[in-house]
Amino acid sequence: MKKLKLLDKLVFIVNIVFAILLLLSYILPYFEPKKFALLSVLSLTVPLLIIVNVLFFTYWLLKAKRQLLLSAIVLLVGYGYLTSLYKFTASKTIDDGNDFSVMNYNVRLFNVFKWIPEEGIDKKIVAFVNEKQPDILSIQEYRRDEDIRLDGYYKFEVISGEKVKNGQAIFSKFPIVNSGSIEFKNTYNNVIFIDVIKGSDTIRVYNVHLQSMKIDANGDALTKESSENLFRKVSNTFTMQQSQTELFLQHKNKCPYKMIICGDFNNTAYSYVYKEIKGNLQDAFVEAGNGFGKSFNFKFFPVRIDFILVDKAFEINSFKTFDVPLSDHYPIMSRIKIH
């Protein structure tokens, strides 16, 4: 460091800070938000920390300086985190007549409050789904409306509220033989599930919608709140998410069937709740996706908070995120088949 110019010394000091933060973030999924709420907030910044460390590595590489080793080593230590953010290989796509498709989509109430200043967003969402024809469709922030019709499906929904009744729904082209809801306290968020029959198999499908952080695509909530209030709100949300996850896991662990978990976790793949829900399941994006797995329209850096997880009884043939600007979330879809 003695041979560096003053500017490069300052750059390297900042580099050290970001490298330490990224290294620290690798162990955050093992810290319970109830006990380390403020620390767990750091998990939200992991995509940004990865990108910044890649930029530092590139900076030192172009200067042919050995300081590049710092970010290089930290990035290699967390290689699994890189693949959760960006898949370097081409997406896996296998043509298989025996597979079926699963889509997850947070439709933001079909734009009932005109967040997107455009007419007919609800009809465009329905047209998109009807075009893709997923065999199983998991929807968060769903509302009933006569204009919102998806034909050819069995359906299970749980909705509540006063002004605009909304909730979660699962649509299936396979017969539904059982269904239910796991209710969370003091919130409209919940988990619903269905059991469907495909051939000789019974498959459990969960739709998980964990507590929201109320952060919009433009980050207005980040600028309107003081850092202290923002940290408190986010840490409280993470604590609620942990309680909701614990309640869900009690139900999940009793499930005797092959399992698919879809949902909007309102948290990233670097979080405690993702680690706990995923367990030994397969993440469809990690197994078969490519590029950034961005599923939430956040303008500052790519954020993946919507997931399709399947157990090892399934083979994942493909995964795709659709760049469809009809909600603050992007629809994701995977094709899977039973081994």
C-alpha positions in Angstrom: 0.0 0.0 0.0 3.0 2.3 0.5 3.6 2.4 -3.2 0.1 3.6 -4.0 -0.7 7.2 -4.8 -2.9 9.1 -2.3 -6.1 8.6 -4.4 -5.5 4.9 -4.7 -4.9 4.6 -1.0 -8.2 6.2 -0.3 -9.9 3.9 -2.9 -8.3 0.9 -1.2 -9.5 1.9 2.2 -13.1 2.1 0.9 -12.5 -1.2 -0.9 -11.5 -2.8 2.5 -14.8 -1.5 4.1 -17.0 -2.9 1.3 -15.0 -6.2 1.3 -15.6 -6.6 5.1 -19.3 -5.8 4.7 -19.7 -8.4 2.0 -17.7 -11.0 4.0 -20.0 -10.3 7.0 -23.1 -10.7 4.9 -22.2 -14.3 4.2 -23.0 -15.3 7.7 -26.1 -13.2 8.1 -28.6 -16.0 7.0 -27.5 -17.8 10.2 -28.5 -14.9 12.5 -32.1 -14.8 13.7 -33.7 -11.4 13.0 -35.4 -11.6 16.4 -32.0 -11.5 18.1 -30.0 -9.5 15.5 -32.7 -7.4 13.8 -30.5 -4.4 12.9 -27.7 -6.6 11.6 -30.0 -8.6 9.4 -30.9 -5.4 7.5 -27.5 -5.7 5.9 -28.8 -8.7 3.9 -30.8 -6.3 1.7 -27.6 -4.7 0.5 -25.9 -7.9 -0.6 -26.5 -7.4 -4.4 -25.1 -3.9 -4.1 -22.1 -5.1 -2.1 -21.3 -7.8 -4.7 -21.5 -5.3 -7.6 -19.3 -2.8 -5.8 -16.7 -5.5 -5.0 -16.7 -6.5 -8.7 -16.1 -2.9 -9.7 -13.2 -2.6 -7.2 -11.7 -5.8 -8.6 -12.0 -4.4 -12.1 -10.5 -1.1 -11.1 -7.3 -2.8 -9.6 -7.2 -5.2 -12.5 -7.0 -2.4 -15.0 -4.2 -0.8 -13.0 -2.5 -4.2 -12.7 -2.3 -3.8 -8.9 -2.2 -6.7 -6.5 -4.9 -5.0 -4.4 -7.3 -6.8 -6.7 -6.8 -9.9 -4.6 -8.9 -8.4 -1.8 -12.2 -8.3 -3.6 -11.3 -11.4 -5.7 -10.8 -13.5 -2.6 -14.0 -12.2 -0.9 -16.0 -12.8 -4.1 -14.6 -16.3 -4.5 -15.4 -17.2 -0.8 -19.0 -16.3 -1.5 -19.2 -17.8 -5.0 -22.6 -19.3 -4.1 -23.9 -15.8 -3.4 -22.7 -14.7 -6.9 -24.7 -17.4 -8.6 -27.8 -16.3 -6.6 -27.4 -12.8 -8.0 -26.2 -13.6 -11.5 -26.0 -16.9 -13.5 -23.1 -16.8 -15.9 -24.2 -19.8 -18.0 -27.0 -20.0 -20.5 -30.3 -20.8 -19.0 -31.2 -24.5 -18.9 -34.0 -25.3 -21.4 -35.0 -28.9 -22.0 -37.9 -29.8 -24.3 -39.8 -32.5 -22.4 -43.4 -33.4 -23.0 -43.6 -34.9 -19.5 -43.0 -31.6 -17.7 -45.4 -28.9 -16.5 -45.1 -25.2 -15.9 -45.3 -23.2 -12.6 -45.6 -19.5 -12.5 -45.4 -17.0 -9.6 -46.7 -13.5 -10.0 -47.3 -10.6 -7.5 -49.9 -8.6 -9.5 -50.2 -5.7 -7.1 -54.0 -5.8 -7.0 -54.1 -5.7 -10.8 -53.2 -2.0 -10.6 -56.5 -1.0 -9.1 -55.0 2.2 -7.6 -53.3 3.2 -10.9 -49.7 3.0 -9.7 -49.0 2.5 -13.4 -50.7 5.4 -15.2 -52.0 3.3 -18.0 -55.5 1.9 -18.8 -56.2 -1.8 -19.0 -53.3 -3.1 -16.9 -55.5 -5.7 -15.3 -56.6 -7.0 -18.8 -53.0 -7.0 -20.0 -52.0 -9.2 -17.0 -54.8 -11.6 -17.7 -53.8 -11.7 -21.4 -50.2 -12.4 -20.5 -51.1 -15.3 -18.2 -53.5 -16.7 -20.8 -50.8 -16.5 -23.4 -48.2 -18.4 -21.2 -50.8 -20.9 -19.9 -48.9 -22.1 -16.8 -50.2 -25.3 -15.4 -49.9 -23.9 -11.9 -50.2 -20.2 -11.2 -49.4 -18.7 -7.8 -50.6 -15.1 -7.3 -49.9 -12.6 -4.5 -51.9 -9.4 -3.9 -54.8 -10.9 -5.8 -58.3 -9.3 -5.9 -61.6 -10.5 -7.4 -63.0 -8.7 -10.3 -65.5 -9.7 -13.0 -63.0 -8.5 -15.7 -60.3 -10.7 -14.3 -61.0 -14.2 -15.6 -58.6 -17.1 -16.1 -60.4 -19.9 -17.8 -59.6 -23.6 -17.7 -58.3 -23.6 -14.1 -59.4 -24.9 -10.7 -58.9 -22.2 -8.2 -58.3 -21.6 -4.5 -58.2 -18.1 -3.0 -58.1 -16.5 0.4 -59.0 -12.8 0.5 -59.8 -10.3 3.2 -59.9 -6.6 3.8 -62.5 -3.9 3.7 -61.8 -1.2 1.1 -60.3 -3.6 -1.5 -60.6 -7.2 -0.7 -57.4 -8.9 -1.6 -55.1 -11.8 -0.7 -53.5 -14.8 -2.4 -54.7 -17.3 -5.0 -53.5 -20.5 -6.7 -54.8 -21.6 -10.1 -54.2 -25.2 -11.2 -55.0 -27.2 -14.3 -54.7 -30.3 -12.2 -57.6 -31.2 -9.9 -57.4 -29.8 -6.4 -58.2 -32.4 -3.7 -57.3 -30.3 -0.6 -56.6 -26.7 0.3 -56.1 -24.4 3.2 -54.6 -21.3 4.7 -51.9 -20.5 7.3 -53.0 -17.3 8.9 -50.5 -14.7 10.3 -51.4 -12.4 13.1 -52.0 -8.6 12.6 -51.4 -8.6 8.8 -53.1 -9.4 5.5 -50.1 -11.5 4.5 -50.5 -15.3 4.8 -49.7 -18.7 3.2 -52.2 -20.7 1.2 -51.7 -24.2 -0.2 -53.4 -26.7 -2.4 -52.9 -30.5 -3.0 -53.3 -31.4 -6.6 -53.4 -34.8 -8.5 -51.0 -35.2 -11.4 -51.1 -38.8 -12.8 -50.5 -41.0 -9.8 -48.8 -38.3 -7.7 -50.2 -35.9 -5.1 -48.3 -32.6 -5.2 -48.5 -29.9 -2.5 -48.2 -26.3 -3.8 -47.6 -23.5 -1.3 -48.1 -19.8 -2.0 -46.0 -17.8 0.5 -46.4 -14.0 1.0 -44.3 -12.8 3.9 -44.5 -9.4 5.5 -43.7 -6.4 3.2 -41.0 -3.8 3.9 -43.1 -1.2 2.1 -40.2 -0.2 -0.1 -41.3 0.9 -3.6 -39.5 0.7 -6.9 -38.3 4.3 -6.8 -37.1 4.0 -3.2 -39.2 6.9 -2.0 -39.6 5.3 1.4 -35.8 5.3 1.7 -35.6 9.1 1.2 -38.6 10.1 3.3 -37.6 8.2 6.4 -34.7 9.1 8.7 -32.1 6.3 8.8 -33.1 5.5 12.4 -36.8 5.1 11.6 -36.0 3.1 8.4 -33.8 0.7 10.2 -36.4 0.2 12.9 -39.2 -0.4 10.4 -37.1 -2.9 8.3 -35.8 -4.7 11.4 -39.4 -5.0 12.7 -40.5 -6.4 9.4 -37.7 -8.9 9.4 -38.7 -10.0 12.9 -42.3 -10.5 11.8 -41.1 -12.4 8.8 -39.2 -14.8 11.1 -42.3 -15.5 13.1 -44.3 -16.0 10.0 -41.7 -18.4 8.6 -41.6 -20.4 11.8 -45.4 -20.8 11.6 -45.1 -21.9 8.0 -42.3 -24.4 8.7 -44.5 -26.1 11.3 -47.0 -26.8 8.5 -44.4 -27.5 5.8 -42.6 -30.1 7.9 -45.7 -32.2 8.3 -46.4 -32.3 4.5 -46.2 -35.9 3.2 -46.2 -35.0 -0.5 -43.8 -33.8 -3.2 -43.6 -30.0 -2.7 -43.5 -26.8 -4.7 -43.1 -23.5 -2.8 -43.9 -20.3 -4.7 -44.1 -16.8 -3.4 -43.1 -13.3 -2.7 -40.8 -13.6 0.4 -40.2 -9.8 0.5 -36.6 -10.7 1.3 -33.6 -11.7 -0.7 -31.8 -15.0 -1.3 -29.3 -13.9 1.3 -31.7 -13.7 4.2 -32.5 -15.9 7.2 -36.1 -16.5 6.0 -35.0 -17.6 2.6 -32.5 -20.1 4.1 -35.0 -21.5 6.5 -37.8 -21.9 3.9 -35.5 -23.3 1.2 -34.0 -25.9 3.4 -32.8 -28.7 1.1 -35.2 -27.6 -1.7 -34.0 -26.5 -5.2 -34.1 -22.9 -6.3 -35.4 -22.9 -9.8 -33.5 -19.8 -10.8 -30.2 -21.1 -9.4 -30.7 -24.4 -11.2 -31.9 -23.3 -14.6 -31.9 -19.5 -14.9 -29.5 -17.0 -16.4 -28.5 -13.4 -16.0 -29.8 -11.3 -13.1 -32.7 -12.9 -11.3 -34.3 -9.6 -10.8 -37.9 -10.1 -9.8 -38.7 -6.7 -8.2 -38.6 -3.5 -10.1 -36.2 -1.6 -7.9 -34.2 1.0 -9.8 -31.0 1.0 -7.7 -29.8 -2.6 -8.1 -31.2 -6.0 -9.1 -33.4 -7.5 -6.3 -34.7 -11.1 -6.4 -37.5 -11.6 -3.8 -39.8 -13.9 -5.7 -39.1 -17.6 -5.8 -40.0 -21.0 -7.1 -38.6 -23.7 -4.9 -39.1 -27.4 -5.5 -38.0 -30.5 -3.7 -35.6 -33.1 -5.1 -38.4 -35.3 -6.4 -38.5 -32.8 -9.4 -36.1 -32.1 -12.2 -36.0 -28.4 -13.2 -36.0 -28.1 -17.0 -36.1 -24.3 -17.4 -36.6 -21.0 -15.6 -37.5 -17.6 -17.0 -38.1 -14.1 -15.6 -40.4 -12.1 -17.9 -39.6 -8.4 -18.4 -43.3 -7.4 -18.2 -43.8 -3.9 -16.7 -47.4 -4.6 -15.5 -46.7 -4.6 -11.7 -43.8 -3.7 -9.4 -42.9 -7.4 -9.6 -42.0 -9.5 -12.7 -43.6 -12.9 -13.3 -41.3 -15.9 -13.1 -41.9 -19.3 -14.5 -40.2 -22.7 -14.4 -40.9 -26.0 -16.1 -40.4 -29.1 -14.0 -41.0 -32.8 -14.1 -41.3 -35.6 -11.6 -38.3 -37.9 -11.6 
